[in-house]
């Protein structure tokens, strides 16, 4: 499978599902002929003082944003071919070190305790569950040591998946939980 195809397919499906719930799904990979091009573009973590190529830290695959408030309820990175710790930690730490998240270099996404950062790692054999659990424990400890605006993200989760069906199920489960928490007063 070509890089990004799985992510594009899931983004498109989520956009159709969540649209009626007042949510907008922004995604990095897409098929312009099958997607709303207003929803496709780079989602980037960056540091201040100015947004430019040299201030970009990380790219995120998907963002679920409440249309009414502009709050990013979930940021999702899907590693389609790896579960290497340095890649997963890079996804999380580079995002946490940022001063903000922008979509298409123009739209600021509101990040805070209502935001869940999900990083999904391809583990086709299921052999690395203990390593993922270890990384989860320690990445959450590290987050509390940071003072950057993006470190105010409420929840971080690294999750392994074996195939597209399992990924779709886990993504749905995590997004349901993230959206229910964000809707509480």
N, C-alpha and C positions, 0 to 999 in steps of 0.2 A: 504494500500500500504506500502511495506517495505521502511524503511528510505533510502533515496538516490536514489531510483529507478526513480523518476520523474526527478531529477537532472541529472542522468546518461542518460536518454532518451533525454533530451533537449541538453545536451553536445554533444551527438553523432550526433543529427540532425544538430546542429550548425556547428560541425566540417565538415560535408559533404557539407553544404551550403557555408561556408566561405572559404573553401580550394581553390576554384577557384578564389578568390579575394585576394590571397596572405596572407591570415590570417591563423594562427594556433590556434585551440581551445584546450586548456589544461583543463583537468577536473579531479576532485578528485574521483568521483564515476564512475564506468564503468563496462562494461561486457567485459572481455578480448576476448571472442569469437566474439563480435560484434564491437570491437573498436581497434584502433591502440594503442598498449600498450605503445608506445613512448609518447602518449598524456595523459596517465592516471598516476596520482600520486599526492602526497600532494603538495598543493600550500600554502605556509606559509609566514606569516608576522613574522619577527624576529627582535631582537635588537642586537647590537654589544657589544663586539668586535668579538665574534666568533659565528658561527651558530652551535648550538647543542640543544639537547632536552630542556635544561633549559632556552634557549633564545627564544623559540617559543611563540608567542603572540596570533595568530589567524590562522585559516584555512579558505581558500577561496575555493568555489566550482568550479568556472570556471575562466579562464583567456583567453582573446582574444588578441593574440600577432601578430604584424606585422612581418612576416617572414623576410623581408629584413632588418629592423632596430632593431628588438628585443624589440621594445617598446610595453609595455602592454597598449592596448587601452581601455580595460574594464576588471574590476575585478567584479565577480558576486558571491554573496552569496544568496542561496535560502533556506529560512526557510520553510520547508515543513509542519510543524505541529504547528507553533506558530506565534503570533504577539506581544509577551510580550515585553514591552519597554526595560527591562534590557537585554534581549537577542539581540535585534536589536542594541541597543547602544553599547553593548559589541562587536558585529560584526564590527561596524564602528570604535569605539575608539581604540580597540586593533589593528586594521589594521593601523590606522593613527599614532599610537605611534611607529610603527616599523621603522627600519632603512633600510629595504629592503623587497623584496618578492622573494622567491626561489621556484622553481619547482623541485620536487623529491630530494630536499636537495642539488642540484648541480647547476642548471641553474638559474642565477640571471635574474629577469625580470626588465626591465627599467621602472621606475615609474616617473611620472611628470605631468605637466599641461595637457598633452594629454590624461591622464588616467581618466576614469570615474569609480567610485565605485558604484555599484548597489546592494542594499539589498532588496530582495523581501520577504514579510511576508504573510503567509497564514491567511486570514481573510475571512473565509467561509461565514459569514453573511453580510459582508460589513459594520459592525457597528463601526469600528474603524478608519474611514477615517480622522476624525478631529484630532485624536491622532497622526496618521502618519504625517499629515501636520504640527502639532506642533513640532514633533521630527525633521522633515526636516529643519524647520526654525532655530532651535537651534543648531543642529549638524553642520550646515554650519557656524554659528557664532563661535562655539567652534573650528572648524578646523583652523580658522585664528589666533587663539591664540597659536597654536602649532608650534614648530620649527623643528620637526623631518623630515627626508627625505620623509617618506610616506605622510606627511601632505601637500606635494606639489601636491597631486592628484588634478586634475582640477575641477572635479564635483563629488558630492556625492548625491545619491538619494535613499530614502527609498520609497518603493512602495508596496501597498497591492494588493493581487490577491485573487479571490474566488475559482478558479478551474484551472486545467491544461491548458485549452484552453485560458483563460484570461492571465495566466502567459506567455504562449508562445507568445501571441500577444504583451504584454507589453515588454517582453524581446526583441523581434524583433524590436519594435519601438525604444526602448532606444539604442540598439546596432546600428541601422541605424543612429541615431543622433550622437552617439559617434564616429562612423567610418567616418561620413561626416565631423565632426569638426576636427578630427585628420588628414584628408587628405588636409585640407586648409593650405596654406603657412604660 
